[in-house]
């Protein structure tokens, strides 16, 4: 599919820049050019298409749907699926999480959204297909949705509302469900297009820097780190590779689109796909910046419980991935 792009990257690196094909710099630069163009093309296409879909599927409508109906347990799955169609990183998901709480949605359901939203979204899905193929992408999406659903159910059963900050508890006590007017649904497509385009640009401005940084790190790893470097600690033979990768990921922070190029290189260097994806989930879903933002609405004990449950689910997912793929 992208053979033409590889030829362009080869031409630039070997013919225009006249670099030795066996040099580390040539390998790193070739990887950077090829992956940058490929990922940015996929990124633009997926964000634009999902911008069109989201314009017909506003966030407020889903929030009201989840807060005004008894879904007999399926609200956790619904919240996770909603997380799939929202292109947010973990930090930008937090304000929407607060909006869910204000809307009277149960805490476990809001956690289901908070877990899935940064892990599985249209941007990550588009890039995952380009980097790992359709089969791995489908398994990843299913595992991400189940991760959010199961985490939300577990957290709801723990009755954690008392560990929310006093401000959030007051909001819960006095919450009034708002009825929103969806005038946008009556607009014609040509009138929506400028709004969609502005949203696309806004998302790209927020995501592209992380993508470029991620590709740059991946390029350096691809060009300069020898094969087998990670296998000593993160190989499939190491029983503790998955939890180790997950724990190492927590101090880092990136969006799914920014960390995927690094995951691609880890796999190419011999790290098992499940271990690499557990690392990605840890980076995206258990970041320290997210914990700092959550401190505004949760006590430290609740943040610790939330991170602990999600970490356990990520580790289990990593082992399952290693068994399946």
N, C-alpha and C positions, 0 to 999 in steps of 0.2 A: 504493500500500500504506500509506503514512504520510501521506496527505492530511489525515486527521483531526488528526494531530499538528501539521501546518503551520498548520491553522486555529486550533488552541489557542495556538500560538506567536504568530501574528498578533494574536489577540484580547488576549493578555497585553501585548504590546509596544505595540500601537497604541490599544487601547481602555482597558486597565487603567492602563498607565503613560503613556498619551497622548503617545507620542514621535512626532516627525515621521518619516514613512516614508522620507524622503530623507536623513535624518541618518546619520552614521557610527555613532553609538551605537546607533540602532535596528537597523541592519543587523547589527552585531556581536552585540547581545543576542538578536535573533531567531535568528541562526545558533546561538548558544550554547544557548538553550532547546530548539530543535528537535533539534539533534544530541545534546545531553546525554541527553534522554529516549529518543530512538531508539536510541542506542548502548548505553545502560545496559539497556534492555529486551532488545536482542539479546544483550548480554553475559550477562545472567542466564539467558536461555533456553539459549544454547549451552553455558555452563559447567555448568548443571544436567544437560542431556542427556549431555554428555561425562563428567560425574561418574558417571552410571549406567553408561556403557560402561566407564570405567576401573576401576570396582569389580569388573567381570567379567574385566578384562584387566590384572592387576597388573604393575608395573614389573619386579619380580624375575623373573617368568616370562620376560619378553622378554630380560632380561640373560642368564639361564641358557641360553635358546634360542640366542642369538647366540654364546655362548662354548663351547657343547657340540656344535655341529654344523658340518660343512663345507658351506657353501652355494654353493661354486664361483663366487664373485664377487658373488652376490646379497646377501651380508651388508651391503654398502654401501647398496644400495637398501632393504633391510629396516630398517637403522638410521635412514635418512632418513625412511622411512614411520613409524617409531616416533616420530621427532621431531615429526611432524605431530600425533599424538594426545596429546602432552604439553604442557600449557599453561604453559610456562616462558619467562621472559625469558632473555637471554644469561647473566646473572650466576647465576640460580638453576639453570641447566643445568649449571654447572661441578661442583657436588657429585655430580650423577648421572654426569657424565663421569668423575669419579674412581672412582665405583662400578663403571663399566664397565671401567676399567683394572684395578681389583682383581679383577674377574671373569675376567680373562685375555683380554678381547676385543682384537683387534689395534688398534693406534693409529689407523690410517686409518679403521676402522669407527667408533671413538669420535668421530673428527672429523666423520664424516658426520652423526652424531646432533647434535653440538655446533653445526654450521652450520645444520641445518634446524630444530631445535627452537624457537629464538626467532623465526625468520622465518615459519614456516608452522605454525600450530596452530589448534585449533578456534575460539578466540576471534577470531584474525585472519581466519579464513575467514568466520565469521558477519558480522563487521563489513565485510569486503571486499564480500560480496554486497550488503549494505545500501547501501554507498557507491558501488560501481562496477559492479554487475550481475554476472550469472552467468558470462558469457563471459570477462570480464577476470579474475574469480576463478579460473576453471579454468586459464587460462594461467598465472596467478601461482603457483598450487599446483604445477602441473607443473614450472615453472621452478625453484621453491624446492626441490623434491625432487631434481631433476636437479643443481642447484647443490651440494647436500649430497653426493650420490652421486659426482659427478665430482671435487669437492674431496677427498673421502676417498680415492678411488683414486689421485689425484695424490700426495697426502701420504704414502700408504702406500708408493708406489714410491720415495720419497725416502729411506726407511729412517732415520727421524728419532728412533728410540727412544733413541739415545745423547744426545739433547738434553733428555731428561726430567731432572727433578731427581733427585739421589741417592736421596731417599726413595721416589719412584715406581719407580725402577729396582729397588730392594730389594723393593718390593711385587710387581713383575712376576716377579722371581726366585723368590719364596716364595709366590706366589698359590695358594690352594687354592680350588677351585670349591665353592661352598656349595650344598647341596641344601635348598631351602626348602619348608616345609609351607604349602600354600595352603588353610587352613581357611576363609578368607573365601569361597571358591568354593562351600562347602556351605551358607552362610547363606541364609536366605530374604530376599526383597526388603524386607519390612517391618523386618527387623533391620539390614539394610544402610543403610536410608534415613537414620537419624540420622548415620551415619558419612559418607555422601554429602553430606548437608546441611552438616556441619561443614567438609568439604573445599571445598564451594562457597563458603561464607562466608570461608574462609581465602584462597582464590584471589581473590575479589572485593575483600577488604580490601587485598590486595597490588596489584591491577590498577587499581581505581577511581580512586585519586589520580592515577595517570599519565593515565588517560582524561580526567579533569576538567581537568588541566593542559593536556593536548594540545588539548582542545576549546577551552579558554580562549585558547590561543595562536592556534589556527585562527580563532576568532571575531574576535580583534583584527586578524589578517591579512585576513580576509574584509571587515571593516568599514572598515579604515583604509588598507590598501595598495591603491593604484589598479591597475586592469587594465593589464597589460603591463609592470609593474614588474620582474618576473623574466625577461621574455623577452629582454632584452639579453644576458644571460649564460647562461640555461638553456633557450633555445628550441631547437627541433628543427634549426634551421639552423646552430646552433653545433656544430661537430664535436666539441668538447671538453666539451660540456654534461654528458654522463653521468659521465666521470671527475671533473669538477669537483664535481658534486653528491655523488658518493661520498666524495671526500676531505673535503669540507666537513662531512660527516655524522659523521666519526670522533670528534671531540671531544664530541659530544652523546651522550646516553643516554636511552632510553625503551623501553618495551615496544612491540610491534607495535600493540596496541590504543590506546596513548597517542599514537603518531605518525601513525596513519591519518587523523585529522581534519585534521592539518597537510598531509598529502599531498593530501587532497581539495581543500583551498584552493589549493595550488600548481597543481593541474590546472585549477581554475576560473579561475586568474589567467593561464593561458596556457602553463604548463610542460608539456612532453610527458609522457605517462603513463609511458613507460619511464624518463625522467630522474627523475621524481618517485618512482618505485618504487625506482630505484637509490639515491636519497637515503634512502628508508625502510630499505632493506636495510643500508645503511651505518650508520645510527643504531642499528638493532636488533642487527646481527650483528658490528659492528666497534667496539664501545664501549670507551672507556678503562677504566671500572670492570671490564669483563670481562678486559681485559689485566692489571689488577692482581691479580685473583683467579687467573688462569692462571699468574701468576708463582710461585705456590706449588707448581705441578706441572711447569712448563716453564721452560727457560732463555729468556733474552731473544732468542736467535737463533731458537729454535723458535717463539716467539710472533710474531716478525717474518716467518718463513716462512709460518706459518699465516695471518696477516693478509694477506700479499702474495698468496697463492693465492686466498683468498676474495675479496679486492678485485678481482683480475683476473676472476674468474667473475661477480661482481656487475656489473662494467662491461660484459662481454659480454652478460649477461642484459638490461641496460638498453637496449643497442643493438638486441637482438632484439625487445624489447617495442616499441620505437619503430617498427620495421619492420612488425610484425604489427598493431598497434593504431593 
